[in-house]
Amino acid sequence: MKTAQSIAREVQSGESSASAELDNSLSAIRARDEELNVFLYVDEEGARATAASIDERVARGEDVGPLAGVPIAIKDNMCQTGIPTTCSSKILEGWRPPYNATVIDRLIAAGAVPVGKTNLDEFAMGSSTENSAFGPTRNPLDPSRVPGGSSGGSAAAVAANMTPLALGSDTGGSIRQPAALCGLIGMKPSYGLVSRYGLIAFASSLDQIGPFSKNVMDAAILLEAIAGHDPLDSTSLPEPSPSLVAHVNDGVAGKRIALVRELVEGADEDVVISVNRAVEALKDAGATIVELSIPEFRLGLSAYYLIAPAEASSNLARYDGVRYGLRVDAEDVAAMNEATRTAGFGAEVKRRIMLGTYALSAGYFDAYYGQALKVRTRMIDAFKRAYQQADLLIGATTPSVAFAFGTKTSDPMSMYLSDVFTIPTNLAGEAAVSVPFGTGEAGLPVGVQLLGPGRSEAQLFAAARVLEIAEDRS
Amino acid sequence: MRLPGDWEMVVGLEVHTELKTATKMFCGCANHFGSEPNTNICPVCLGLPGSLPVLNEHAVDLAMAIGIALHSRIASSTFHRKNYFYPDMPKDFQISQYDLPINSGGYLDLPDGSRVSIERAHLEEDTGKSTHLGGTGRIHGADRSLVDYNRSGVPLVEIVSGPDIRSSAQARAYASELRGILIATGASDGRMEEGSMRIDANVSVRKPNAPFGTRCEIKNLNSLRSLQRAIDHEALRQIELIEDGGTVRQETRHWDENLGETSTMRIKEEAEDYRYFREPDLVDLDPDQRWQDRIRASLPAMPAERRAKLKARLVSPAQAQLDAVEVVIDLGLESFANAAIDAGADPALAVARAANELAAGIEDLKNLSAEAFSATLLMEQRGELSATQAKTVLGELLASGGDPKAIAAAMGFEQLSSDSLGATVARLIEENPDEWTRYREGDEKLAQFFIGQVMKITKGQANGKAVIAELQARR
């Protein structure tokens, strides 16, 4: 399949057209969507209209933008005007947002063609896309296994060549973990780099939108197009979008990169081997490698499973049956709220709402939520100390390659552990990218994770590109 | 009202005021009372999935103005979420301030010389408004409930006093003085009947120097009269209860204006756990010194200062005039009174006309200029208009504006004051020779007879002094 970069070049030059590229994308979706359950909604009509208008603009000689005519899949927790947006939950049944998320506006301004909305774990709570009210998504590389989650649909769309690009959201690893399991580039940008306006909140202080792609350059093009200050998001960083594409080939010569013991601890042997090979590749490209232990990373999971559910318990309160989505009638308002939420939310969402409500309750706040906030502060300090010794950190993205359906659903704790290496970055609001490097069990891809301080996306892409080149040569 | 025996009441007030910003607290929707339901709404104030709040800086300006006027300390503050389910609250949490409010501490001095401490004055958003139809007419048991989200997200400041108030009259004076400050700062229009200022009263009773008793909170008092009545009623209820051997239960109570009594809304045990936590969608609010200084410099004089200045212009004022000054200050009418005094009007007249005629027509004040008000009073003072005529001219000015001389002429008032008054008096003298003779011989009571006759003919539009002048000129 063509890269996003080459599609944009060909559409802009007239060699190809947005409509033709869209046809390719729609055929690929038709070919495998029934088997894989990637898309919750394909906006064929809207996408055709968008593609046609791009083609007209090209014909008029206009510069359409860096993503001219590139089909893109959108995780179904981002609002797009008039398009059903469900968060894979029954509770949002029938709801069509009256507004676009900022990222949708920016994609359209960059010439991209949103083709539809992808499956996810309900409200982005999960690591396998098995928690969707509309059935699980299958991993295109091995349909007996999960694609990871929560952005499993977006990852599968790119892995199955349905679209060259997809947007996901990452609260505790929901982009990087499925990227690793599907053999893709997936980046969690610095908190505030990409506007959250129109991203349906799971945990507001952790959520961040980011790109999926098959190669580093495409991810850089996509992130550059959607990043930058947004006056509609108070937590948005004040700077305009950073220059990323120009730095993809900067390499790592002279950089110090630290292998973090806690980011491989407990990982499968195949995974550890891949990480070590990646370290060697970076060394060969001129980086200095150091080893570090950051014991605070071990506290990340427990802090995350208090902070994220606490925020979620509040963010998800609005699904009360009063204004939109599902309503289950009952004798009075309180009973209607309860009946609606009981019928509308799945088990994992309920579990986290209860966990979060408990953590914030009078008498428990200090011991749980308050304590978790202190751990979060320690995590931020630990990263700061680490970045005094190294420019970037490296480790595994996930402890294992893609796992089979049902293997972790009965034990939430084992599922939560899939995110043990990705969570620290979210707690600290920093950036990290997962890069496919080597294979593990059953020939499935392994994800290597590069972590950097806030606004280090250009450096992370440059390091990821070094691994990509090394992998192509091997 | 005096409480029985040596009982003393202890009252603290929580005043919610809607801020007079053009747009809502976290979105660009119009902040406007009285629009068609659900017309001033957007994804943010409807709390639609994915929407995010962005703080309105003008709301911060006004909150700081209130804080400065109340001598509060302005500090770096944060927003919190107050979580509870209610259908008119679209996110099912309210964005408010919790442990770090924008304004802490402070005080308010009342006209009687007493001082009430201020604990805090914090920013928060208003909710929508529910209307329950059919059945019980309340949220439980209505046939249908309608929600108007126009008010959702309107900026509020909640001003919490210390438990320093000791009588319902003092509570009323505090609310009234605070209202004056809110109007003076431009923070609020102070319209209690439209809900732009709402009061909750915490009331307890005790014996002198005893520790505070258990308090009850009376919710949503929406007039100064209700405030005073509700507090008195609640204090008496508590005293009666204690004297009958009972104990006061901490609870929230509802004031029924028609029945003139309070009743239980919910008891403390049912109080919700609001699970406050920092609002992650907003950043800290940390107004720098320059911002604070800008607000401080833009503040006009507060009511206490303006009241003192206006009183100083009255010469040995009677109580009625001092009361009139209160009305003039409360309604912000002293620019009219001062302009008239500056133009040479009698200060007592200026204050009286402002406190009565202007106060009555306050809704139409926009039609009246200070110049027109001054000119009318001077015409009255010169005898060109009777008191009744002057009031009529002011009424006309308020109703439709214009020039007082032209209005007086159009109404025929000027004719009366010159030629036609003389002609009328001359005619009356001719028609009543006996009375005229008695008057000429020194029976001053007869002046009243002639004034009465003139008034009858002119339908009350003549100036009594001018009639006497005409009579004396012919004596």
Interface residues (C-beta under 8 A of the other chain):
Chain A: N77 M78 C79 T85 C87 L92 W95 P97 P98 Y99 A101 R196 Y197 G198 L199 I200 A201 A203 S204 S205 P231 L232 D233 S234 T235 A310 E311 S313 S314 A317 R318 D320 V322 R323 Y324 D332 V333 A334 N337 T357 L360 S361 A362 F365 Y369
Chain B: P43 L46 G47 L48 P49 G50 S51 L52 P53 V54 L55 R81 N83 F85 P87 P90 K91 D92 F93 I139 H140 G141 S145 V147 D273 R275 Y276 F277 P280 D281 L282 V283
